[in-house]
């Protein structure tokens, strides 16, 4: 894989990752007349939950459901420059033009909200990147070849390492949103990577549980979960030498699959070449199951759970969570009072039944 880093017209970084042997040198320049890149975001800590909330008002003007002919993630063409100056690409990553977090966030010192001294505030330092999986606008991650999925895994690992080296990033989160039902506003096959300035609430809670379980049982909780799922088999969708994909026994979403490595590693860079190869093959099969479930492209969120950059790395167990809000072919699960108000989830189907349907779908 060849890696080429350069800059867009407003100074944002763009990195090309080429796995095609005869891919051209990446020398195209961004000819757009872009305004200066000055995102304004801050974070405020909720005194009732002790959780950080990001404020990024500049994102109100981000691109929203453009027609195909003006897609900003397609390659540039004569008279139509886009976010990617080249006329084609394999995989490309660039800094988000409308980031939730940025090292250029306004302010430099933590303070408190005016009139609410008990609410801490700080600059929304961090980094947000866009990952385009293919230059083909009409494709999807599930249609990528296994070698291309392997390239994307290497890209995720590369960007995790790069973001982890930034002093203001505490956790790196690669993810993909797919489908309008999820809230996607750009239909081109792409994902994102967030470099948070704090450890997310979900990860904090999982680390607390992992620590408590280890103290009590002397074993990682994910190791016991994985062993139980592999032994039972009733919720397993796919299994290979290094990975198992299963519907968790306490699934929250109508469709939910966890893809877990058999070896405890903290993050994507820690995976061996063999583990990355194996994931690419298994994940391609998992996505085929998901898209066959309702005989239509499944809207989903695909979220990597990685260890924080500087703590909890001995407790975390890397895994991928893929879930969908689609509960039937044409019905959505809305987060109503119990889920949104109290964070108490109610699932309309048993994980065992969903797993059986996914195994049968291919």
C-alpha positions as CSV (number, residue, x, y, z in Angstrom):
1,X,0.0,0.0,0.0
2,X,1.3,3.4,-1.0
3,X,0.7,6.4,1.3
4,X,0.7,10.0,0.0
5,X,0.0,13.0,2.2
6,X,-0.7,16.5,1.0
7,X,-2.9,19.6,1.7
8,X,-6.2,21.0,0.5
9,X,-6.7,24.6,-0.5
10,X,-7.6,25.7,3.0
11,X,-4.7,23.8,4.7
12,X,-6.5,20.7,5.7
13,X,-4.5,17.4,5.4
14,X,-5.5,14.8,2.9
15,X,-3.9,11.3,2.7
16,X,-4.2,8.9,-0.2
17,X,-3.8,5.1,0.4
18,X,-3.3,3.2,-2.9
19,X,-3.5,-0.6,-3.2
20,X,-3.8,-0.6,-7.0
21,X,-0.3,-1.4,-8.4
22,X,-0.5,1.0,-11.3
23,X,-2.2,3.9,-9.3
24,X,-0.8,7.3,-10.5
25,X,1.3,9.5,-8.3
26,X,-0.9,11.8,-6.3
27,X,0.2,15.2,-7.5
28,X,-3.2,17.0,-8.2
29,X,-3.7,20.3,-6.4
30,X,-6.9,21.7,-4.9
31,X,-7.9,24.6,-7.2
32,X,-10.9,25.8,-5.1
33,X,-11.0,29.2,-3.5
34,X,-12.0,28.1,0.0
35,X,-12.4,30.3,3.0
36,X,-9.9,29.9,5.9
37,X,-10.4,26.8,8.0
38,X,-11.4,28.1,11.4
39,X,-13.8,25.7,13.1
40,X,-15.3,26.9,16.4
41,X,-16.2,24.2,18.9
42,X,-16.2,23.8,22.7
43,X,-17.0,21.1,25.2
44,X,-19.1,21.6,28.3
45,X,-19.4,19.1,31.2
46,X,-23.0,18.3,32.4
47,X,-22.9,18.6,36.2
48,X,-25.7,16.1,36.6
49,X,-24.1,13.3,34.7
50,X,-20.4,14.3,34.7
51,X,-20.3,13.8,30.9
52,X,-18.9,16.1,28.3
53,X,-21.1,17.6,25.6
54,X,-19.7,19.1,22.4
55,X,-20.9,22.5,21.0
56,X,-20.1,22.9,17.3
57,X,-22.4,25.6,15.8
58,X,-20.4,25.9,12.6
59,X,-21.7,22.5,11.6
60,X,-25.1,24.0,10.8
61,X,-23.8,25.0,7.4
62,X,-22.3,21.6,6.4
63,X,-23.3,19.9,3.1
64,X,-26.7,18.3,3.3
65,X,-27.9,15.7,0.8
66,X,-26.4,17.1,-2.4
67,X,-27.4,15.6,-5.8
68,X,-25.0,13.0,-7.2
69,X,-23.5,15.4,-9.7
70,X,-22.3,17.7,-6.9
71,X,-21.1,15.0,-4.4
72,X,-18.1,16.4,-2.6
73,X,-16.6,13.0,-2.0
74,X,-16.4,11.9,-5.6
75,X,-13.2,12.5,-7.5
76,X,-12.7,15.9,-9.1
77,X,-13.6,16.3,-12.7
78,X,-12.9,19.2,-15.2
79,X,-15.0,22.2,-14.0
80,X,-16.1,20.3,-10.9
81,X,-13.5,20.3,-8.1
82,X,-14.4,18.3,-5.0
83,X,-12.8,17.5,-1.6
84,X,-10.6,15.0,-3.5
85,X,-8.5,16.8,-6.1
86,X,-7.5,13.6,-7.9
87,X,-9.6,12.2,-10.8
88,X,-9.7,8.8,-9.1
89,X,-8.6,7.1,-5.9
90,X,-8.5,3.9,-4.0
91,X,-9.0,5.0,-0.3
92,X,-8.6,8.5,0.8
93,X,-8.7,10.3,4.2
94,X,-9.0,14.0,4.8
95,X,-9.7,16.4,7.7
96,X,-13.4,17.1,7.9
97,X,-14.3,20.6,6.7
98,X,-17.1,20.8,9.4
99,X,-15.5,19.0,12.3
100,X,-17.1,18.4,15.7
101,X,-13.6,18.7,17.2
102,X,-10.5,20.4,16.0
103,X,-7.1,21.5,17.2
104,X,-8.0,25.0,15.9
105,X,-11.0,25.3,18.3
106,X,-11.5,28.7,19.8
107,X,-10.0,29.5,23.2
108,X,-7.0,28.1,25.0
109,X,-7.9,27.8,28.7
110,X,-10.6,25.9,30.5
111,X,-13.2,28.1,32.2
112,X,-16.9,27.9,33.2
113,X,-20.1,28.8,31.4
114,X,-21.2,32.4,32.1
115,X,-23.9,32.4,34.7
116,X,-23.4,28.7,35.5
117,X,-20.1,28.4,37.3
118,X,-20.7,24.7,38.0
119,X,-20.6,23.9,34.3
120,X,-16.9,23.6,33.1
121,X,-16.1,24.5,29.5
122,X,-13.0,24.0,27.4
123,X,-12.0,24.3,23.7
124,X,-13.2,21.4,21.6
125,X,-9.8,20.2,20.7
126,X,-9.5,17.0,18.8
127,X,-9.6,15.9,15.2
128,X,-12.3,14.6,12.8
129,X,-11.5,12.9,9.5
130,X,-13.5,11.5,6.6
131,X,-12.6,8.1,5.1
132,X,-13.7,7.5,1.6
133,X,-13.7,3.7,0.9
134,X,-13.9,3.9,-2.9
135,X,-14.3,6.5,-5.7
136,X,-17.4,4.7,-6.9
137,X,-20.3,6.7,-5.7
138,X,-22.8,3.9,-6.3
139,X,-21.0,1.3,-4.4
140,X,-21.0,0.4,-0.6
141,X,-18.6,-1.1,2.0
142,X,-20.3,-4.5,1.5
143,X,-19.5,-4.4,-2.2
144,X,-15.8,-3.9,-1.6
145,X,-13.4,-6.7,-2.4
146,X,-11.8,-8.5,0.5
147,X,-8.3,-7.0,-0.4
148,X,-9.9,-3.5,-0.4
149,X,-11.5,-4.1,3.0
150,X,-8.0,-5.2,4.2
151,X,-6.7,-1.9,2.9
152,X,-9.3,0.0,4.9
153,X,-8.3,-1.9,8.1
154,X,-4.7,-0.7,7.5
155,X,-6.0,2.8,7.0
156,X,-8.0,2.7,10.3
157,X,-4.9,1.5,12.0
158,X,-2.7,4.2,10.4
159,X,-5.1,6.9,11.4
160,X,-5.5,5.5,14.9
161,X,-1.7,5.7,15.4
162,X,-1.5,9.2,14.0
163,X,-4.4,10.6,16.1
164,X,-3.1,8.8,19.2
165,X,0.1,10.7,18.9
166,X,-1.7,14.0,19.3
167,X,-1.4,15.4,22.8
168,X,-5.1,16.6,22.8
169,X,-6.6,13.3,21.7
170,X,-7.8,10.9,24.5
171,X,-9.7,8.3,22.4
172,X,-9.9,7.4,18.7
173,X,-13.2,6.2,17.2
174,X,-13.5,4.9,13.6
175,X,-17.1,4.4,12.5
176,X,-19.3,4.2,9.4
177,X,-22.9,5.6,9.2
178,X,-24.8,4.1,6.3
179,X,-28.3,5.0,5.0
180,X,-30.7,7.9,5.3
181,X,-32.6,6.2,8.1
182,X,-29.4,6.5,10.2
183,X,-29.1,10.2,9.3
184,X,-26.5,10.1,6.6
185,X,-26.4,13.3,4.5
186,X,-23.8,12.2,2.0
187,X,-24.6,9.0,0.2
188,X,-21.0,8.3,-1.1
189,X,-19.5,5.2,0.6
190,X,-17.5,6.8,3.5
191,X,-16.9,6.7,7.2
192,X,-15.4,9.0,9.8
193,X,-12.8,8.9,12.5
194,X,-13.1,11.0,15.6
195,X,-10.2,11.9,17.9
196,X,-12.0,12.9,21.1
197,X,-10.4,15.2,23.7
198,X,-11.9,13.0,26.5
199,X,-12.8,9.4,27.1
200,X,-16.4,8.8,25.9
201,X,-19.1,7.9,28.5
202,X,-19.7,4.5,26.9
203,X,-16.0,3.6,27.1
204,X,-15.7,4.8,30.7
205,X,-18.6,2.6,31.7
206,X,-17.2,-0.5,29.8
207,X,-13.8,0.0,31.5
208,X,-15.4,0.2,34.9
209,X,-17.3,-3.0,34.3
210,X,-14.1,-4.7,32.9
211,X,-12.1,-3.7,35.9
212,X,-14.7,-4.9,38.4
213,X,-15.2,-8.2,36.6
214,X,-11.4,-8.8,36.4
215,X,-11.1,-8.1,40.2
216,X,-13.9,-10.5,41.0
217,X,-13.2,-13.4,38.5
218,X,-9.6,-13.0,37.5
219,X,-10.5,-13.0,33.8
220,X,-11.5,-10.4,31.2
221,X,-15.2,-10.1,30.9
222,X,-15.0,-10.2,27.0
223,X,-13.0,-13.4,27.2
224,X,-15.9,-15.1,29.1
225,X,-18.5,-13.5,26.8
226,X,-16.7,-14.7,23.7
227,X,-16.2,-18.2,25.1
228,X,-19.9,-18.5,26.1
229,X,-21.1,-17.4,22.7
230,X,-18.8,-19.7,20.8
231,X,-19.8,-22.6,23.1
232,X,-23.5,-22.0,22.7
233,X,-23.4,-21.2,19.0
234,X,-27.1,-20.1,18.9
235,X,-26.2,-16.4,18.4
236,X,-23.1,-16.9,16.3
237,X,-23.3,-15.5,12.7
238,X,-19.8,-16.2,11.4
239,X,-16.6,-17.6,12.9
240,X,-13.0,-17.9,11.7
241,X,-9.6,-18.6,13.0
242,X,-9.2,-15.2,14.6
243,X,-12.7,-13.6,14.9
244,X,-16.3,-14.4,15.9
245,X,-19.3,-12.4,14.9
246,X,-22.4,-12.9,17.1
247,X,-25.7,-11.2,18.1
248,X,-25.1,-10.3,21.8
249,X,-27.4,-12.0,24.3
250,X,-28.6,-8.7,25.6
251,X,-28.8,-6.9,22.3
252,X,-30.4,-3.4,22.4
253,X,-31.0,-2.9,18.7
254,X,-33.4,-4.7,16.3
255,X,-30.3,-5.9,14.4
256,X,-27.0,-5.9,16.3
257,X,-23.8,-7.9,15.7
258,X,-20.5,-7.8,17.6
259,X,-17.3,-8.8,15.7
260,X,-14.7,-9.8,18.3
261,X,-11.1,-10.9,17.9
262,X,-10.1,-14.1,19.8
263,X,-7.1,-12.4,21.2
264,X,-7.3,-9.4,23.6
265,X,-5.8,-6.4,21.9
266,X,-6.4,-2.7,22.8
267,X,-6.8,-1.3,19.3
268,X,-6.5,-1.7,15.6
269,X,-2.8,-1.1,15.3
270,X,-2.2,-4.0,17.7
271,X,-3.7,-6.5,15.2
272,X,-1.3,-8.8,13.4
273,X,-1.3,-9.1,9.6
274,X,-3.1,-12.5,9.8
275,X,-5.8,-11.1,12.1
276,X,-6.4,-8.2,9.7
277,X,-6.6,-10.6,6.7
278,X,-9.0,-12.8,8.6
279,X,-11.2,-9.8,9.6
280,X,-11.5,-8.6,6.1
281,X,-12.8,-11.9,4.9
282,X,-15.2,-12.5,7.8
283,X,-16.6,-8.9,7.8
284,X,-17.4,-9.2,4.1
285,X,-19.5,-12.2,4.9
286,X,-21.2,-10.5,7.8
287,X,-22.2,-7.6,5.6
288,X,-23.7,-9.9,3.1
289,X,-25.8,-11.4,5.8
290,X,-27.0,-8.0,6.9
291,X,-27.9,-6.8,3.4
292,X,-29.8,-10.0,2.7
293,X,-31.9,-9.9,5.9
294,X,-34.6,-7.6,4.5
295,X,-33.5,-8.0,0.8
296,X,-32.5,-4.4,0.7
297,X,-29.4,-2.4,1.8
298,X,-29.4,-2.3,5.5
299,X,-29.0,1.1,7.2
300,X,-26.4,0.7,10.0
301,X,-23.8,2.2,12.2
302,X,-20.5,0.3,12.3
303,X,-18.5,1.4,15.4
304,X,-15.0,0.3,16.6
305,X,-14.6,0.1,20.3
306,X,-10.9,0.8,21.0
307,X,-9.0,1.5,24.2
308,X,-8.3,5.1,25.2
309,X,-4.9,6.4,24.2
310,X,-3.4,6.7,27.6
311,X,-5.4,4.6,30.1
312,X,-7.4,1.4,30.4
313,X,-5.4,-0.3,27.7
314,X,-4.9,-3.4,29.8
315,X,-8.7,-3.7,30.4
316,X,-10.1,-2.9,26.9
317,X,-10.8,-5.5,24.3
318,X,-11.0,-4.3,20.7
319,X,-14.3,-5.1,19.0
320,X,-16.6,-3.9,16.3
321,X,-20.3,-3.2,16.9
322,X,-22.7,-3.1,13.9
323,X,-26.3,-2.2,14.6
324,X,-29.4,-1.0,12.7
325,X,-32.6,0.9,13.5
326,X,-34.5,-1.2,10.9
327,X,-36.8,-3.6,12.8
328,X,-38.6,-4.9,9.7
329,X,-38.2,-4.3,6.0
330,X,-40.1,-1.0,6.2
331,X,-40.4,-0.1,9.9
332,X,-37.9,1.8,12.0
333,X,-37.2,1.5,15.7
334,X,-37.5,4.9,17.2
335,X,-35.9,5.7,20.5
336,X,-38.9,6.6,22.5
337,X,-39.5,7.5,26.1
338,X,-37.8,4.6,27.9
339,X,-34.7,4.5,25.6
340,X,-34.2,8.3,25.2
341,X,-35.4,9.4,28.6
342,X,-34.1,6.7,30.9
343,X,-31.6,4.7,28.7
344,X,-33.6,1.5,29.4
345,X,-33.7,-0.4,26.1
346,X,-36.7,-2.5,24.9
347,X,-36.0,-4.9,22.0
348,X,-38.9,-6.2,19.9
349,X,-37.1,-9.4,18.9
350,X,-35.0,-12.0,20.7
351,X,-31.3,-12.1,19.8
352,X,-31.6,-15.8,19.1
353,X,-34.3,-15.2,16.5
354,X,-32.4,-12.4,14.9
355,X,-29.2,-14.6,14.8
356,X,-31.1,-17.4,13.1
357,X,-32.6,-15.1,10.5
358,X,-29.1,-13.6,9.8
359,X,-27.6,-17.0,9.4
360,X,-30.3,-17.9,6.9
361,X,-29.8,-14.7,5.0
362,X,-26.9,-14.7,2.5
